[in-house]
Amino acid sequence: MNTKSSFVTKMPLTLQQRFGASATLSNGKLQITIADLAAVGLDVTQPNADQILASLILLNIENQPATASEDPTVGVIIADSFKTFASRGEQSQLEYQKTLSLYTADPTSAIDPDDLVG
């Protein structure tokens, strides 16, 4: 007889899973160590704001559990959508679309970050 439970405890992602291994929240300040973002390919010598934001998005995708869409404790899910060519100005570029989903407890009529589950 199998006595092991198949119950899996669901937990929201930690601050470190969202923002890097050295991320801290203290006295109202969120501190993110740019070096942690090298884990998703960022050249940390002189990144610009767009590169940092993209790295945070990629880090979140990488650290999300495969079952995040079924986990009621995860309040933010970022998923891959598609890749396509885009003409911007005179340049042809690749566009990588991501789908961002924010989950709040029902019933709410507007998105308030304080209402996110997790």
C-alpha positions in Angstrom: 0.0 0.0 0.0 1.3 3.4 -1.0 1.2 5.7 2.0 2.8 8.7 0.3 0.4 11.6 -0.3 0.1 13.0 -3.8 -0.9 16.4 -2.3 1.5 19.1 -3.3 1.8 22.3 -1.3 1.4 25.3 -3.6 3.3 28.5 -2.8 3.7 31.8 -4.4 7.1 32.6 -6.0 9.6 34.1 -3.6 11.1 37.6 -4.0 14.4 35.8 -5.0 12.6 33.8 -7.7 11.0 36.9 -9.1 14.0 39.3 -8.9 17.2 37.2 -8.4 19.0 35.3 -5.7 20.2 38.5 -3.9 16.9 40.4 -4.0 15.8 41.9 -0.7 12.9 44.0 0.6 13.7 46.0 3.6 12.4 49.3 5.0 10.3 49.9 1.9 13.2 49.4 -0.5 13.4 46.6 -3.1 17.0 45.9 -3.9 17.9 43.9 -7.0 21.5 42.9 -7.8 22.1 43.2 -11.5 24.7 40.5 -11.4 21.9 38.0 -10.6 20.4 38.7 -14.0 23.4 37.2 -15.8 21.6 33.9 -15.1 19.3 34.7 -18.0 22.0 36.1 -20.3 22.3 39.8 -19.4 25.7 41.4 -19.9 25.8 43.1 -16.6 28.6 45.6 -17.4 26.4 48.4 -18.6 22.8 47.3 -19.1 20.1 49.8 -20.0 16.6 49.9 -18.5 15.0 47.9 -21.3 17.6 45.1 -20.9 17.1 45.0 -17.2 13.3 44.8 -17.5 13.6 42.1 -20.2 15.9 40.1 -17.9 13.5 40.3 -15.1 10.7 39.0 -17.3 12.9 36.2 -18.5 13.9 35.3 -15.0 10.2 35.2 -14.0 9.4 32.9 -16.9 12.4 30.6 -16.0 11.4 30.3 -12.3 7.7 29.8 -12.8 6.6 26.3 -12.0 5.1 24.4 -15.0 1.8 24.3 -13.1 1.7 28.1 -12.4 -1.5 28.6 -14.4 -3.3 26.1 -12.1 -1.8 27.4 -8.8 -4.1 29.8 -7.0 -1.2 31.2 -5.0 0.7 32.6 -8.0 -0.6 36.2 -8.7 1.5 37.0 -11.8 2.1 34.7 -14.7 4.2 35.5 -17.8 3.8 33.2 -20.7 5.4 32.9 -24.1 3.0 33.9 -27.0 4.8 34.0 -30.3 7.7 35.4 -32.3 7.2 37.4 -35.5 9.0 39.9 -37.8 8.2 43.5 -37.2 9.0 46.6 -39.2 9.9 49.5 -37.0 10.9 52.6 -38.7 13.3 51.5 -41.5 14.4 48.4 -39.5 13.2 44.8 -39.6 13.3 43.3 -36.1 12.1 40.2 -34.3 9.3 40.7 -31.9 9.0 38.3 -29.0 5.5 38.6 -27.5 4.8 37.5 -23.9 1.4 37.3 -22.2 1.2 38.8 -18.7 -1.7 37.6 -16.5 -2.5 39.2 -13.2 -4.8 37.3 -10.8 -6.9 38.9 -8.1 -9.5 37.4 -5.8 -13.0 37.7 -7.2 -14.9 40.2 -7.1 -12.8 43.2 -8.0 -13.6 45.7 -10.7 -10.1 47.1 -11.2 -6.5 45.9 -10.9 -5.0 46.9 -7.6 -1.6 45.3 -6.9 -2.6 44.9 -3.2 -5.4 42.5 -4.4 -3.1 40.0 -6.3 -3.3 36.5 -4.9 -0.1 35.1 -3.4 
